Amino acid sequence: MLKKRPNEFLYSLFTLLAAVIVVHAFWVAAVRPNAQRVQAEQAAAMKADPAYVAERSLWVIVKDWEQESCVVLMLWALAMIGYKWREVSREHDVLERDLLQIPEGMRILPEDTREYARQLEALPPLERDLLVVRALDVALARFGATRNVQDVSEAARGVCDSEADRLDSEMSMLRYIAWAIPAIGFIGTVRGIGDALAEAHKAVTGDIAGVTEGLGVAFNSTLIALLLSLVLMFLLHNLQLRQERLAQDTDTYLDRMLLRHLQVR
């Protein structure tokens, strides 16, 4: 597993940089120019017709830097979720295979463990790092050393539990992003309300443009942040559920494919 962590770090760093570059370029090239155009057209229409009611435009809703930051974090989180989902899917795919190919009814003695361990050693390097292969290897080694089936079961379950703890700890960055997105939205709320209060004195003379623009920033940033947070939390909980099932399914696989075949003379 140590081999995969530098790759995951580089992947995470690269996707963050890519998300920042792509999103900022899109905001500069399309979002903000279109938002300015829509606001100018609406201002001209309101001057021509005092009864004109402006429709909400998506360009205007997402134009501020808080919304841009939330989208960057969302894309970064989606990239990391996709990476972790692919890794867990590889683990689940291996559980569909009979790695040891033990015939039904056959018993494995402590003296036979080395023969089955060689089958695991013959697997490709990427597959040898998978959870089920490591758990099988530990179980066979422990059975050959202790000749105790209960001890083997505890050792294999310990591998599954440690992997579940590792997967849970590696979710910390995704949990931080899930917290950071609504936090940035609330920063936009505070900034928008502050801008509106700073322009409140102009409202006395009938110029409420500054107040409405500030309130628009406040509500739009909160709206986008909460919507993205809802989607991210749904995906995050589904990923965590799949990771938890991996440890449980691996433990069941060990019982079905190996432990019930072990026997001590």
LINVENDA-V720403 format. One record per pair of residues at least 4 apart in sequence whose ideal C-beta (glycine too) atoms are under 7 Angstrom apart, sorted by the first residue. I is the first residue (numbers start at 0). J is the second residue. If there is no record, write none. Layout:
BEGIN
i j
I J
I J
END
This chain:
BEGIN
i j
0 4
0 128
2 128
3 7
3 128
4 8
5 9
6 10
7 11
7 82
8 12
9 13
10 14
10 82
11 15
11 79
12 16
13 17
14 18
14 75
14 78
15 19
15 75
16 20
17 21
18 22
18 71
18 74
18 75
19 23
19 71
20 24
21 25
22 26
22 67
22 70
22 71
22 74
23 27
23 67
24 28
25 29
25 30
26 30
26 31
26 67
27 31
29 33
30 34
30 58
30 61
30 62
31 35
31 62
32 36
33 37
33 58
34 38
34 58
34 59
34 62
35 39
36 40
37 41
37 56
37 58
37 59
38 42
38 59
39 43
40 44
41 45
41 53
42 46
43 47
44 48
44 51
45 51
45 53
55 60
56 60
57 61
58 62
60 219
60 222
60 223
61 66
61 223
63 187
63 216
63 219
63 220
64 68
65 69
65 183
65 184
65 186
65 187
65 220
66 70
66 219
66 220
66 223
67 71
68 72
68 183
69 73
69 180
69 183
69 184
69 223
69 224
69 227
70 74
71 75
72 76
72 176
72 179
72 180
73 77
73 180
73 227
73 231
74 78
75 79
75 176
76 80
76 173
76 176
76 231
77 81
78 82
79 83
79 173
80 84
80 173
80 234
80 238
81 85
82 86
83 87
83 238
84 88
84 238
85 89
86 90
87 91
87 241
87 242
87 245
88 92
89 93
89 129
90 129
90 130
90 131
90 245
91 245
91 248
93 126
93 129
93 131
94 131
94 248
94 249
94 252
97 256
98 118
98 119
98 132
98 135
99 115
99 118
99 135
99 256
99 257
101 105
101 107
101 256
101 260
105 260
106 260
106 262
107 111
107 112
107 115
107 260
107 261
107 262
108 262
108 264
109 142
109 143
109 146
109 263
111 115
112 116
112 139
112 142
112 143
113 117
113 143
115 139
116 120
116 136
116 139
116 140
117 121
119 127
119 132
119 135
119 136
122 126
122 127
122 132
126 132
127 132
129 133
130 134
130 162
130 245
130 249
131 135
131 249
131 252
132 136
133 137
133 158
134 138
134 155
134 158
134 159
134 249
134 253
135 139
135 253
135 257
136 140
137 141
137 154
137 155
137 158
138 142
138 151
138 154
138 155
138 253
138 257
139 143
140 144
141 145
141 150
141 151
141 154
142 146
142 151
142 261
145 150
146 263
147 151
148 152
148 258
148 261
148 263
149 153
150 154
151 155
151 258
151 261
152 156
152 258
153 157
154 158
155 159
155 253
156 160
156 250
157 161
158 162
159 163
159 246
159 249
159 250
160 164
160 246
161 165
162 166
162 246
163 167
163 243
163 246
164 168
165 169
166 242
170 174
170 239
171 175
172 176
173 177
173 235
174 178
175 179
176 180
177 228
177 231
177 232
177 235
178 182
179 183
180 184
180 224
180 227
180 228
180 231
181 185
181 224
181 225
181 228
182 186
183 187
183 224
184 188
184 220
184 221
184 223
184 224
184 225
185 189
185 221
186 190
187 191
187 216
187 217
187 220
187 221
188 192
188 217
188 220
188 221
189 193
190 194
190 216
191 195
191 213
191 214
191 215
191 216
191 217
191 220
192 196
192 213
192 217
193 197
194 198
194 213
194 216
195 199
195 210
195 213
195 214
198 209
198 210
198 213
199 210
201 206
201 209
202 206
202 207
202 210
207 211
208 212
209 213
210 214
211 215
212 216
213 217
214 218
215 219
216 220
217 221
218 222
219 223
220 224
221 225
222 226
223 227
224 228
225 229
226 230
227 231
228 232
229 233
230 234
231 235
232 236
233 237
234 238
235 239
236 240
237 241
238 242
239 243
240 244
241 245
243 247
244 248
245 249
246 250
247 251
248 252
249 253
250 254
251 255
252 256
253 257
253 258
254 258
254 259
255 259
257 261
END
